[in-house]
Amino acid sequence: MAILEVEGLKKIYTTRFGGNKVQALNDVSFSVEKGEYVAIMGESGSGKTTLLNLLAALDRPTNGDVILDGKRLSSVSEKEISAFRRDYLGFVFQDFNLLDTFSLQDNIFLPLVLSGKKYGEMKSKLDPLVNQLGISDIMQKYPYEVSGGQKQRAAVARALITNPKLLLADEPTGALDSHSTESLLNLFNEINSAGQTILMVTHSAKAAAHASRVMFIKDGQVFHQIYKGNCTEQEMFQKISDTWTVLASGGEQYE
């Protein structure tokens, strides 16, 4: 069953003084099944960030629509959009987006506080989650007191605590060292195995090799897709690298 359906998305930006129009996305359509783990790759300017912003309801398409868990984003009013994002989506960013004036626990609680949840309910959701993520002993520390890997795990906890329909990750390993990167990717595998649907934008072939499907965006369109199937991560990495070489060399669209 598709949890996410993207129908003919087109996005055209008009420059500041209205002189030029830039088409960032051109008729993009795809679906993501419930429990799937999809990576999106593309060169800078390919449209992948625009696509992520539309999926996150941070921007509106020029044409087309996004359907998440049966609900059309075009039907969600501006007044309701913040609550919709809290209820349906979890976000993990490259730069963590944690508040330095809040403890890690309070950072993780934030989406539940904004939803009006009581402390007892929040704590009952927090404890098993941070135990799973291995950060239960640092909940009273502040972001500036912990490592990058620990900050990203706290950011993952904040994204998951609302039980989102879809976890959106924007370059989640971009600010991490190799050890923390491997740890985070293994964590994503675990939460995906438990049923969490993940859509990740990344430049890293190593990160993308953990996904069950990799979708390449070029010039605002879907250029090619790779399905992992029974491939090992190393075999998937090689397929991604080969496709990236074709994409970077300006090759024609795959048949």
MIDOSE-1310 file (N, C-alpha, C; in nm, 2 decimals, decimal comma, always signed):
residues 255
mail	+0,08/-0,12/+0,00/+0,00/+0,00/+0,00/+0,09/+0,13/+0,00; +0,06/+0,22/-0,09/+0,14/+0,34/-0,10/+0,10/+0,44/+0,02; +0,20/+0,48/+0,09/+0,18/+0,58/+0,20/+0,20/+0,72/+0,14; +0,28/+0,73/+0,03/+0,31/+0,86/-0,03/+0,29/+0,84/-0,18
eveg	+0,21/+0,93/-0,24/+0,19/+0,94/-0,39/+0,22/+1,08/-0,43; +0,30/+1,09/-0,53/+0,34/+1,21/-0,59/+0,29/+1,22/-0,74; +0,21/+1,31/-0,77/+0,14/+1,32/-0,89/+0,17/+1,44/-0,97; +0,25/+1,42/-1,08/+0,28/+1,53/-1,18/+0,33/+1,66/-1,12
lkki	+0,42/+1,65/-1,02/+0,47/+1,77/-0,96/+0,55/+1,86/-1,05; +0,51/+1,99/-1,05/+0,58/+2,09/-1,13/+0,60/+2,21/-1,04; +0,73/+2,26/-1,04/+0,75/+2,38/-0,96/+0,83/+2,48/-1,04; +0,77/+2,60/-1,06/+0,84/+2,71/-1,14/+0,86/+2,83/-1,04
yttr	+0,98/+2,87/-1,03/+1,01/+2,99/-0,95/+1,02/+3,11/-1,04; +0,97/+3,22/-1,00/+0,99/+3,35/-1,07/+1,09/+3,43/-1,00; +1,19/+3,48/-1,07/+1,30/+3,56/-1,01/+1,24/+3,69/-0,94; +1,32/+3,75/-0,86/+1,27/+3,85/-0,77/+1,19/+3,96/-0,84
fggn	+1,24/+4,00/-0,96/+1,17/+4,11/-1,02/+1,08/+4,06/-1,14; +1,06/+3,93/-1,14/+0,96/+3,87/-1,23/+1,01/+3,86/-1,38; +1,14/+3,88/-1,40/+1,20/+3,88/-1,53/+1,22/+3,74/-1,59; +1,25/+3,65/-1,50/+1,29/+3,51/-1,55/+1,21/+3,41/-1,47
kvqa	+1,18/+3,30/-1,53/+1,12/+3,19/-1,46/+1,21/+3,06/-1,47; +1,23/+3,00/-1,35/+1,31/+2,88/-1,34/+1,23/+2,76/-1,31; +1,23/+2,66/-1,39/+1,16/+2,53/-1,36/+1,24/+2,44/-1,28; +1,21/+2,42/-1,16/+1,29/+2,33/-1,07/+1,25/+2,19/-1,08
lndv	+1,12/+2,16/-1,10/+1,06/+2,03/-1,12/+0,97/+2,03/-1,24; +0,97/+1,91/-1,31/+0,89/+1,90/-1,43/+0,82/+1,77/-1,43; +0,70/+1,77/-1,39/+0,61/+1,65/-1,40/+0,67/+1,53/-1,33; +0,70/+1,54/-1,21/+0,76/+1,43/-1,13/+0,65/+1,35/-1,06
sfsv	+0,65/+1,22/-1,09/+0,55/+1,13/-1,03/+0,62/+1,00/-0,98; +0,58/+0,96/-0,86/+0,63/+0,83/-0,81/+0,55/+0,80/-0,68; +0,56/+0,68/-0,63/+0,50/+0,65/-0,50/+0,59/+0,58/-0,41; +0,57/+0,58/-0,28/+0,65/+0,52/-0,18/+0,56/+0,42/-0,10
ekge	+0,59/+0,30/-0,09/+0,51/+0,20/-0,02/+0,53/+0,22/+0,13; +0,43/+0,18/+0,20/+0,44/+0,18/+0,35/+0,56/+0,09/+0,39; +0,65/+0,14/+0,47/+0,76/+0,06/+0,52/+0,88/+0,06/+0,43; +0,87/+0,13/+0,32/+0,98/+0,14/+0,22/+1,09/+0,24/+0,27
yvai	+1,21/+0,22/+0,22/+1,32/+0,31/+0,26/+1,38/+0,36/+0,12; +1,36/+0,48/+0,09/+1,39/+0,54/-0,04/+1,49/+0,65/-0,02; +1,60/+0,64/-0,10/+1,70/+0,75/-0,11/+1,68/+0,83/-0,24; +1,70/+0,96/-0,23/+1,69/+1,05/-0,35/+1,83/+1,11/-0,37
mges	+1,88/+1,10/-0,49/+2,01/+1,15/-0,52/+2,00/+1,24/-0,64; +2,10/+1,33/-0,65/+2,10/+1,42/-0,77/+2,21/+1,53/-0,74; +2,26/+1,59/-0,85/+2,36/+1,69/-0,84/+2,29/+1,82/-0,78; +2,37/+1,91/-0,74/+2,32/+2,04/-0,69/+2,25/+2,11/-0,81
gsgk	+2,13/+2,16/-0,78/+2,04/+2,22/-0,88/+1,96/+2,12/-0,95; +1,96/+2,00/-0,92/+1,88/+1,90/-0,99/+1,73/+1,90/-0,96; +1,70/+1,96/-0,84/+1,56/+1,97/-0,80/+1,52/+1,89/-0,68; +1,62/+1,81/-0,62/+1,59/+1,72/-0,51/+1,55/+1,80/-0,38
ttll	+1,61/+1,91/-0,36/+1,58/+1,99/-0,24/+1,44/+2,05/-0,26; +1,41/+2,10/-0,38/+1,27/+2,15/-0,41/+1,17/+2,04/-0,38; +1,20/+1,92/-0,43/+1,11/+1,81/-0,41/+1,09/+1,78/-0,26; +1,19/+1,78/-0,18/+1,18/+1,75/-0,04/+1,10/+1,86/+0,02
nlla	+1,11/+1,99/-0,01/+1,03/+2,09/+0,04/+0,89/+2,08/+0,01; +0,85/+2,03/-0,11/+0,71/+2,01/-0,14/+0,66/+1,89/-0,06; +0,73/+1,78/-0,05/+0,69/+1,67/+0,03/+0,67/+1,71/+0,18; +0,75/+1,80/+0,22/+0,74/+1,84/+0,36/+0,63/+1,95/+0,39
aldr	+0,56/+1,99/+0,28/+0,46/+2,09/+0,29/+0,52/+2,23/+0,33; +0,65/+2,25/+0,30/+0,72/+2,37/+0,33/+0,70/+2,47/+0,21; +0,66/+2,42/+0,10/+0,63/+2,50/-0,02/+0,52/+2,43/-0,10; +0,46/+2,51/-0,19/+0,35/+2,46/-0,27/+0,39/+2,44/-0,41
ptng	+0,34/+2,33/-0,48/+0,38/+2,31/-0,62/+0,30/+2,41/-0,71; +0,36/+2,43/-0,83/+0,29/+2,51/-0,93/+0,18/+2,43/-0,99; +0,21/+2,30/-1,01/+0,10/+2,20/-1,06/+0,13/+2,07/-0,99; +0,03/+1,98/-0,99/+0,04/+1,85/-0,93/+0,01/+1,85/-0,78
dvil	+0,02/+1,73/-0,72/-0,02/+1,72/-0,58/+0,06/+1,61/-0,51; +0,06/+1,62/-0,38/+0,13/+1,51/-0,30/+0,02/+1,46/-0,21; +0,01/+1,32/-0,20/-0,09/+1,26/-0,12/-0,02/+1,17/-0,02; -0,04/+1,21/+0,11/+0,03/+1,14/+0,22/-0,08/+1,07/+0,31
dgkr	-0,07/+0,94/+0,31/-0,16/+0,85/+0,39/-0,31/+0,89/+0,35; -0,33/+0,91/+0,22/-0,46/+0,93/+0,17/-0,51/+1,08/+0,17; -0,42/+1,17/+0,23/-0,46/+1,31/+0,24/-0,39/+1,39/+0,14; -0,46/+1,47/+0,06/-0,40/+1,56/-0,04/-0,34/+1,68/+0,03
lssv	-0,22/+1,71/+0,01/-0,16/+1,83/+0,07/-0,22/+1,96/+0,02; -0,28/+1,96/-0,10/-0,34/+2,07/-0,15/-0,47/+2,11/-0,08; -0,53/+2,01/-0,01/-0,65/+2,03/+0,07/-0,62/+2,08/+0,21; -0,49/+2,09/+0,25/-0,46/+2,13/+0,39/-0,44/+2,28/+0,38
seke	-0,51/+2,36/+0,46/-0,50/+2,50/+0,46/-0,37/+2,55/+0,53; -0,33/+2,67/+0,50/-0,22/+2,73/+0,56/-0,23/+2,73/+0,72; -0,35/+2,75/+0,76/-0,37/+2,75/+0,91/-0,35/+2,61/+0,97; -0,37/+2,51/+0,89/-0,36/+2,37/+0,95/-0,23/+2,30/+0,92
isaf	-0,14/+2,37/+0,83/-0,03/+2,30/+0,78/+0,08/+2,27/+0,89; +0,10/+2,35/+0,99/+0,20/+2,32/+1,09/+0,15/+2,20/+1,17; +0,03/+2,19/+1,21/-0,02/+2,07/+1,28/-0,02/+1,95/+1,19; -0,04/+1,96/+1,06/-0,03/+1,85/+0,97/+0,11/+1,79/+0,97
rrdy	+0,21/+1,88/+0,96/+0,35/+1,84/+0,96/+0,39/+1,76/+1,09; +0,34/+1,82/+1,20/+0,37/+1,75/+1,33/+0,30/+1,61/+1,34; +0,18/+1,60/+1,28/+0,11/+1,47/+1,30/+0,15/+1,37/+1,20; +0,20/+1,41/+1,08/+0,23/+1,32/+0,97/+0,37/+1,29/+0,94
lgfv	+0,46/+1,39/+0,97/+0,60/+1,39/+0,93/+0,69/+1,40/+1,04; +0,81/+1,33/+1,02/+0,92/+1,35/+1,11/+1,04/+1,40/+1,03; +1,12/+1,49/+1,08/+1,23/+1,55/+1,01/+1,37/+1,53/+1,07; +1,46/+1,49/+0,99/+1,60/+1,48/+1,04/+1,69/+1,57/+0,94
fqdf	+1,76/+1,66/+1,00/+1,84/+1,76/+0,91/+1,99/+1,74/+0,93; +2,06/+1,79/+0,83/+2,21/+1,77/+0,83/+2,26/+1,84/+0,96; +2,21/+1,96/+0,99/+2,27/+2,04/+1,10/+2,19/+2,03/+1,23; +2,12/+1,92/+1,24/+2,05/+1,87/+1,36/+1,92/+1,96/+1,40
nlld	+1,94/+2,10/+1,39/+1,83/+2,19/+1,42/+1,78/+2,17/+1,56; +1,87/+2,15/+1,66/+1,84/+2,14/+1,80/+1,86/+2,28/+1,86; +1,78/+2,31/+1,96/+1,78/+2,44/+2,03/+1,89/+2,43/+2,15; +1,99/+2,51/+2,14/+2,10/+2,50/+2,24/+2,05/+2,54/+2,38
tfsl	+1,94/+2,61/+2,39/+1,89/+2,66/+2,52/+1,80/+2,55/+2,59; +1,77/+2,44/+2,51/+1,69/+2,33/+2,57/+1,78/+2,21/+2,59; +1,75/+2,13/+2,69/+1,82/+2,00/+2,71/+1,78/+1,91/+2,59; +1,85/+1,80/+2,58/+1,81/+1,71/+2,47/+1,67/+1,65/+2,49
qdni	+1,64/+1,63/+2,62/+1,50/+1,58/+2,65/+1,40/+1,68/+2,61; +1,42/+1,81/+2,64/+1,32/+1,91/+2,60/+1,31/+1,93/+2,45; +1,43/+1,91/+2,38/+1,43/+1,92/+2,23/+1,34/+1,81/+2,18; +1,36/+1,69/+2,23/+1,28/+1,57/+2,18/+1,13/+1,59/+2,21
flpl	+1,10/+1,65/+2,33/+0,96/+1,67/+2,37/+0,89/+1,78/+2,28; +0,97/+1,86/+2,22/+0,91/+1,98/+2,16/+0,79/+1,96/+2,07; +0,79/+1,87/+1,98/+0,67/+1,85/+1,89/+0,55/+1,80/+1,97; +0,57/+1,73/+2,08/+0,46/+1,68/+2,16/+0,40/+1,80/+2,25
vlsg	+0,49/+1,89/+2,29/+0,45/+2,01/+2,37/+0,37/+2,09/+2,28; +0,41/+2,11/+2,15/+0,33/+2,19/+2,06/+0,20/+2,13/+2,03; +0,19/+2,00/+2,05/+0,06/+1,93/+2,02/-0,03/+1,93/+2,15; +0,02/+1,98/+2,26/-0,06/+1,99/+2,38/-0,06/+1,86/+2,46
kkyg	+0,04/+1,78/+2,45/+0,05/+1,65/+2,52/+0,09/+1,68/+2,67; +0,05/+1,59/+2,76/+0,08/+1,61/+2,90/+0,22/+1,54/+2,93; +0,29/+1,58/+3,04/+0,42/+1,53/+3,06/+0,42/+1,38/+3,07; +0,33/+1,32/+3,14/+0,33/+1,17/+3,16/+0,32/+1,10/+3,03
emks	+0,24/+1,14/+2,94/+0,23/+1,08/+2,81/+0,36/+1,10/+2,73; +0,42/+1,22/+2,74/+0,54/+1,24/+2,67/+0,66/+1,15/+2,72; +0,66/+1,14/+2,85/+0,77/+1,06/+2,92/+0,75/+0,91/+2,88; +0,63/+0,87/+2,87/+0,61/+0,73/+2,83/+0,65/+0,70/+2,69
kldp	+0,64/+0,80/+2,60/+0,69/+0,78/+2,47/+0,84/+0,79/+2,46; +0,90/+0,88/+2,54/+1,04/+0,91/+2,54/+1,13/+0,79/+2,58; +1,10/+0,73/+2,70/+1,19/+0,63/+2,76/+1,22/+0,52/+2,67; +1,12/+0,45/+2,61/+1,16/+0,34/+2,52/+1,24/+0,38/+2,40
lvnq	+1,21/+0,50/+2,35/+1,27/+0,55/+2,23/+1,42/+0,58/+2,25; +1,45/+0,65/+2,36/+1,59/+0,69/+2,38/+1,67/+0,57/+2,43; +1,60/+0,47/+2,49/+1,68/+0,35/+2,52/+1,72/+0,28/+2,39; +1,62/+0,27/+2,30/+1,66/+0,21/+2,17/+1,77/+0,28/+2,10
lgis	+1,77/+0,41/+2,11/+1,87/+0,49/+2,04/+2,00/+0,50/+2,12; +2,01/+0,45/+2,24/+2,13/+0,45/+2,32/+2,17/+0,59/+2,37; +2,07/+0,67/+2,40/+2,10/+0,81/+2,45/+2,03/+0,84/+2,58; +1,98/+0,74/+2,65/+1,90/+0,77/+2,77/+1,98/+0,83/+2,88
dimq	+2,12/+0,82/+2,88/+2,20/+0,87/+2,98/+2,24/+1,02/+2,96; +2,20/+1,08/+2,85/+2,24/+1,21/+2,82/+2,12/+1,31/+2,80; +2,01/+1,27/+2,85/+1,89/+1,34/+2,83/+1,89/+1,48/+2,89; +1,96/+1,50/+3,00/+1,97/+1,63/+3,07/+2,08/+1,72/+3,02
kypy	+2,16/+1,67/+2,93/+2,27/+1,75/+2,87/+2,21/+1,84/+2,76; +2,29/+1,94/+2,72/+2,25/+2,03/+2,62/+2,32/+2,00/+2,49; +2,27/+2,04/+2,37/+2,33/+2,00/+2,25/+2,48/+2,03/+2,24; +2,52/+2,15/+2,30/+2,67/+2,19/+2,29/+2,76/+2,10/+2,38
evsg	+2,69/+2,01/+2,46/+2,77/+1,93/+2,55/+2,79/+1,79/+2,50; +2,74/+1,75/+2,38/+2,75/+1,62/+2,33/+2,80/+1,62/+2,19; +2,84/+1,50/+2,14/+2,90/+1,48/+2,01/+2,80/+1,50/+1,90; +2,85/+1,51/+1,77/+2,76/+1,52/+1,66/+2,67/+1,40/+1,64
gqkq	+2,73/+1,28/+1,66/+2,65/+1,16/+1,65/+2,54/+1,15/+1,76; +2,57/+1,20/+1,88/+2,46/+1,20/+1,98/+2,36/+1,30/+1,95; +2,40/+1,42/+1,90/+2,30/+1,52/+1,86/+2,21/+1,47/+1,75; +2,27/+1,39/+1,65/+2,18/+1,34/+1,54/+2,09/+1,23/+1,60
raav	+2,13/+1,15/+1,69/+2,04/+1,05/+1,75/+1,93/+1,12/+1,83; +1,96/+1,23/+1,89/+1,85/+1,31/+1,96/+1,75/+1,37/+1,86; +1,81/+1,41/+1,74/+1,72/+1,47/+1,64/+1,63/+1,36/+1,58; +1,69/+1,23/+1,57/+1,61/+1,12/+1,52/+1,50/+1,09/+1,62
aral	+1,53/+1,09/+1,75/+1,43/+1,07/+1,85/+1,32/+1,17/+1,84; +1,35/+1,30/+1,82/+1,25/+1,41/+1,81/+1,16/+1,38/+1,69; +1,22/+1,33/+1,58/+1,15/+1,30/+1,46/+1,05/+1,18/+1,48; +1,09/+1,09/+1,56/+1,01/+0,96/+1,57/+0,91/+0,97/+1,68
itnp	+0,92/+1,06/+1,78/+0,84/+1,05/+1,90/+0,69/+1,08/+1,87; +0,66/+1,13/+1,75/+0,52/+1,15/+1,72/+0,47/+1,04/+1,63; +0,55/+0,93/+1,62/+0,51/+0,82/+1,53/+0,46/+0,86/+1,39; +0,55/+0,93/+1,32/+0,52/+0,99/+1,19/+0,49/+0,89/+1,08
klll	+0,40/+0,92/+0,99/+0,37/+0,83/+0,88/+0,50/+0,82/+0,79; +0,57/+0,93/+0,78/+0,69/+0,94/+0,69/+0,80/+1,01/+0,76; +0,92/+0,95/+0,76/+1,04/+1,02/+0,81/+1,12/+1,08/+0,69; +1,14/+1,21/+0,69/+1,21/+1,28/+0,59/+1,35/+1,32/+0,64
adep	+1,45/+1,27/+0,58/+1,59/+1,30/+0,62/+1,67/+1,37/+0,51; +1,72/+1,49/+0,55/+1,79/+1,58/+0,45/+1,94/+1,57/+0,48; +2,01/+1,50/+0,40/+2,16/+1,48/+0,42/+2,19/+1,45/+0,57; +2,13/+1,35/+0,63/+2,14/+1,32/+0,77/+2,29/+1,29/+0,82
tgal	+2,37/+1,24/+0,72/+2,51/+1,21/+0,76/+2,61/+1,32/+0,72; +2,56/+1,43/+0,67/+2,65/+1,53/+0,61/+2,74/+1,59/+0,71; +2,70/+1,60/+0,84/+2,79/+1,67/+0,94/+2,85/+1,57/+1,04; +2,85/+1,44/+1,00/+2,90/+1,34/+1,09/+3,03/+1,28/+1,04
dshs	+3,11/+1,23/+1,14/+3,24/+1,16/+1,10/+3,20/+1,02/+1,06; +3,30/+0,94/+1,01/+3,27/+0,81/+0,95/+3,21/+0,71/+1,05; +3,25/+0,71/+1,18/+3,20/+0,62/+1,28/+3,05/+0,66/+1,31; +3,02/+0,79/+1,33/+2,89/+0,83/+1,36/+2,80/+0,81/+1,24
tesl	+2,85/+0,82/+1,12/+2,77/+0,80/+1,00/+2,73/+0,65/+0,99; +2,82/+0,56/+1,01/+2,79/+0,42/+1,01/+2,69/+0,38/+1,12; +2,70/+0,44/+1,24/+2,61/+0,42/+1,35/+2,47/+0,47/+1,31; +2,46/+0,59/+1,25/+2,33/+0,64/+1,21/+2,26/+0,56/+1,10
lnlf	+2,34/+0,52/+1,01/+2,28/+0,44/+0,90/+2,23/+0,30/+0,95; +2,31/+0,24/+1,04/+2,26/+0,12/+1,10/+2,13/+0,14/+1,18; +2,12/+0,26/+1,24/+2,00/+0,29/+1,32/+1,88/+0,31/+1,22; +1,90/+0,37/+1,11/+1,80/+0,39/+1,01/+1,75/+0,25/+0,96
nein	+1,85/+0,16/+0,94/+1,81/+0,02/+0,90/+1,72/-0,04/+1,01; +1,75/-0,02/+1,13/+1,67/-0,08/+1,24/+1,53/-0,03/+1,25; +1,52/+0,11/+1,24/+1,38/+0,16/+1,25/+1,30/+0,14/+1,13; +1,37/+0,12/+1,01/+1,30/+0,08/+0,89/+1,25/-0,06/+0,90
sagq	+1,33/-0,15/+0,96/+1,30/-0,29/+0,97/+1,18/-0,30/+1,07; +1,16/-0,20/+1,16/+1,05/-0,20/+1,25/+0,92/-0,15/+1,19; +0,93/-0,10/+1,06/+0,81/-0,06/+0,99/+0,81/+0,09/+0,95; +0,91/+0,17/+1,00/+0,91/+0,31/+0,97/+0,94/+0,34/+0,82
tilm	+0,86/+0,41/+0,75/+0,89/+0,46/+0,61/+0,98/+0,57/+0,62; +1,09/+0,56/+0,53/+1,19/+0,67/+0,53/+1,22/+0,71/+0,39; +1,23/+0,85/+0,37/+1,27/+0,90/+0,25/+1,39/+1,00/+0,28; +1,50/+0,97/+0,22/+1,63/+1,04/+0,25/+1,69/+1,10/+0,13
vths	+1,72/+1,23/+0,14/+1,79/+1,30/+0,04/+1,94/+1,30/+0,08; +2,03/+1,25/-0,01/+2,17/+1,24/+0,02/+2,26/+1,25/-0,10; +2,38/+1,30/-0,08/+2,48/+1,30/-0,18/+2,57/+1,18/-0,17; +2,56/+1,10/-0,06/+2,65/+0,99/-0,03/+2,60/+0,86/-0,08
akaa	+2,68/+0,80/-0,17/+2,65/+0,67/-0,22/+2,65/+0,57/-0,11; +2,74/+0,58/-0,01/+2,74/+0,49/+0,10/+2,61/+0,50/+0,18; +2,56/+0,62/+0,20/+2,43/+0,63/+0,27/+2,32/+0,57/+0,19; +2,31/+0,60/+0,06/+2,21/+0,56/-0,03/+2,20/+0,40/-0,04
ahas	+2,32/+0,34/-0,03/+2,33/+0,20/-0,04/+2,25/+0,12/+0,06; +2,22/+0,19/+0,17/+2,14/+0,13/+0,28/+1,99/+0,12/+0,24; +1,95/+0,20/+0,15/+1,81/+0,21/+0,11/+1,76/+0,09/+0,03; +1,63/+0,07/+0,02/+1,58/-0,04/-0,06/+1,56/+0,01/-0,20
rvmf	+1,55/+0,14/-0,22/+1,54/+0,20/-0,36/+1,61/+0,33/-0,36; +1,68/+0,36/-0,47/+1,75/+0,49/-0,49/+1,69/+0,55/-0,62; +1,64/+0,67/-0,60/+1,58/+0,75/-0,71/+1,67/+0,87/-0,75; +1,71/+0,88/-0,87/+1,80/+0,98/-0,92/+1,72/+1,09/-0,99
ikdg	+1,74/+1,22/-0,94/+1,68/+1,33/-1,00/+1,78/+1,41/-1,09; +1,74/+1,44/-1,21/+1,83/+1,52/-1,30/+1,74/+1,62/-1,38; +1,78/+1,75/-1,37/+1,71/+1,85/-1,44/+1,56/+1,85/-1,41; +1,52/+1,83/-1,28/+1,39/+1,84/-1,24/+1,30/+1,72/-1,27
qvfh	+1,36/+1,61/-1,32/+1,28/+1,49/-1,35/+1,35/+1,37/-1,29; +1,27/+1,26/-1,28/+1,32/+1,13/-1,24/+1,41/+1,07/-1,35; +1,54/+1,06/-1,33/+1,63/+1,02/-1,43/+1,64/+0,86/-1,43; +1,65/+0,80/-1,32/+1,66/+0,66/-1,31/+1,63/+0,61/-1,17
qiyk	+1,60/+0,48/-1,15/+1,58/+0,42/-1,02/+1,65/+0,29/-1,01; +1,70/+0,26/-0,89/+1,77/+0,13/-0,86/+1,70/+0,07/-0,75; +1,66/-0,06/-0,76/+1,60/-0,13/-0,65/+1,71/-0,23/-0,59; +1,71/-0,24/-0,46/+1,82/-0,32/-0,40/+1,79/-0,46/-0,41
gnct	+1,67/-0,51/-0,39/+1,64/-0,65/-0,41/+1,72/-0,73/-0,31; +1,79/-0,83/-0,37/+1,88/-0,92/-0,29/+2,03/-0,87/-0,29; +2,05/-0,75/-0,35/+2,19/-0,70/-0,35/+2,25/-0,68/-0,21; +2,38/-0,70/-0,20/+2,44/-0,66/-0,08/+2,46/-0,50/-0,08
eqem	+2,50/-0,44/+0,03/+2,52/-0,30/+0,03/+2,64/-0,26/-0,06; +2,74/-0,35/-0,07/+2,85/-0,32/-0,15/+2,81/-0,33/-0,30; +2,73/-0,42/-0,34/+2,68/-0,43/-0,47/+2,59/-0,31/-0,51; +2,51/-0,27/-0,41/+2,42/-0,16/-0,43/+2,51/-0,03/-0,44
fqki	+2,61/-0,02/-0,36/+2,70/+0,09/-0,37/+2,76/+0,10/-0,51; +2,80/-0,01/-0,57/+2,86/-0,01/-0,70/+2,76/+0,03/-0,81; +2,63/-0,01/-0,80/+2,53/+0,03/-0,89/+2,50/+0,18/-0,88; +2,50/+0,23/-0,76/+2,48/+0,37/-0,74/+2,59/+0,45/-0,80
sdtw	+2,72/+0,41/-0,78/+2,83/+0,48/-0,83/+2,83/+0,48/-0,98; +2,80/+0,37/-1,04/+2,79/+0,36/-1,19/+2,69/+0,46/-1,24; +2,57/+0,46/-1,18/+2,47/+0,55/-1,22/+2,51/+0,69/-1,20; +2,57/+0,72/-1,09/+2,61/+0,86/-1,06/+2,71/+0,91/-1,17
tvla	+2,80/+0,82/-1,21/+2,90/+0,85/-1,32/+2,83/+0,89/-1,45; +2,72/+0,81/-1,48/+2,65/+0,84/-1,61/+2,57/+0,98/-1,59; +2,51/+1,00/-1,47/+2,44/+1,12/-1,45/+2,53/+1,24/-1,45; +2,65/+1,23/-1,39/+2,74/+1,34/-1,38/+2,80/+1,37/-1,52
sgge	+2,81/+1,27/-1,61/+2,87/+1,30/-1,74/+2,77/+1,35/-1,84; +2,65/+1,37/-1,79/+2,54/+1,42/-1,88/+2,48/+1,32/-1,97; +2,49/+1,19/-1,93/+2,43/+1,09/-2,01/+2,28/+1,10/-2,04; +2,24/+1,03/-2,14/+2,10/+1,03/-2,17/+2,02/+0,95/-2,07
qye	+1,89/+0,97/-2,06/+1,80/+0,90/-1,96/+1,80/+0,75/-1,99; +1,80/+0,68/-1,89/+1,80/+0,53/-1,90/+1,67/+0,49/-1,97; +1,69/+0,37/-2,04/+1,57/+0,31/-2,10/+1,49/+0,24/-1,99
